[in-house]
Amino acid sequence: MKFEKFICNLRQFTLTNGLKRSIAIISLVDKKGNISKGEVAPLPPWSKETLEEAIRQIDAKKSFILNIDWTIENYRDALMHLHLFPSVQFGIESALLSFLDPLKTYSIPVSALLMGSKKEILAQAKLRLQEGYQIAKLKVSQLSFSDAAKLIHQLKDTFRLRIDVNRAWKTEDSLQFFSEYSLDSFDYVEEPFQNPKELSLFSHPLAVDESFPSNFSLQDLETLCSLKSLIYKPTLQGGMTTCLPVYKWAKQRNIEFVLSSSFESELGLSHLISMAARLKLTSPIGIGTYHFLPQTEGPFLISNGQVNLKNL
C-alpha cells in the first residue's frame, strides 16, 4: 500500500518524576483518509540521535516513504535501505505495522518500575502491590549500599526483583554487595559493573542492557556464562527490523529477551506492547515508565500485573 500523506508533529510533556520529554508524533494517511501514528522519542543522553536530528531525517526521507508500495513482506528490507536512526525506524515501523499487520488483543505480564529515593520507592511499591504486580525492577544506582540492602530486604518477599545497577558501582563493590545474596535471590541483576568488560566475573543471573551493542557483540555475549536476559529498547535500538536477528539469537540460546521502554508516551508504549505481541514474548516486559506519565490513557489497560492491549 502507498500513503497519501506523512505528517510530523511535535509534542512535549513532563513526567511525574520531573523528566521533560520532547517527542515527534508521525502520522501516515492512506488514500481513504485512515490514519496510523508512531512515536519518535530519542532519549538523551542514551540515544545516538537527538530529536532535532531525527526530525531532519524524517523530512529528508518523507518523499521516499510516500513513494514505496509497502507490504508486510517488504517493509523490513525497505526500512533497512532507508538507513534510519533507531527512534525514527521504530516510529515509522510502528505506524506501518498498524496498517499492514493490525493486532486485536494481547496480554502479557508487566514488570513494575521502582525508582527514586528510598521513601519514593516504598510508596511506589505499595501502589504496585495493590495493583497486582508480582515482579518489579528496583533501580539502585542512586541509592547508598545501605539503603539498597534495606529496600531489597523489605521488598524481596513482596516482588520477584530485578535489580538494576545501571553501571553505577565499581566491580569490587558490586561483587561484595551481591555476595550477601544467594544465586536465586533475584530474577536478574542488570548492568552490575561500571566496567562492562568485567561482567564475566559476575555469577548471579545477569541482564545486559546498554552494554549491547555498544561494548559487546552477540559473539562477545556468548562468553558471559551467567547471562540470563538481554534487554532490548526499541527507541534506542530500533524496531522489529533491527530486533529480529537479536531476538532469534537469544531464543536459540535460551536467553530471555526482555523488551523495555525509554520513557515514551502512551503511544510509544502501546507500540512496544504490540512488538511484544508480534514476537510472542511471555517474559514480563518493562513498561513501568507508564506510571510516571502525566496522564495514563491509551489503547491498553494494566491490571493485576498484566497489560491488555486493545485494538491497535
Secondary structure, DSSP 8 states (H G I E B T S, - for coil): ---SEEEEEEEEEE-TTS-EEEEEEEEEE-TT--EEEEEE---TTTSSS-HHHHHHHHHHHHHHHHHS---TTTHHHHHHHHT--HHHHHHHHHHHHHHHS----EEEEB-EEE-SSHHHHHHHHHHHHHTT--EEEEE-TTS-HHHHHHHHHHHTTTSEEEEE-TT-S-HHHHHHHHTTS-TTSSSEEE---SSGGGGGG--S-EEESTHHHHT--HHHHTT-TTEEEEEE-HHHH-SHHHHHHHHHHHHHTT-EEEEB--S--HHHHHHHHHHHHHHT--S-BB-GGGGGSSS--SSEEEETTEEEE---
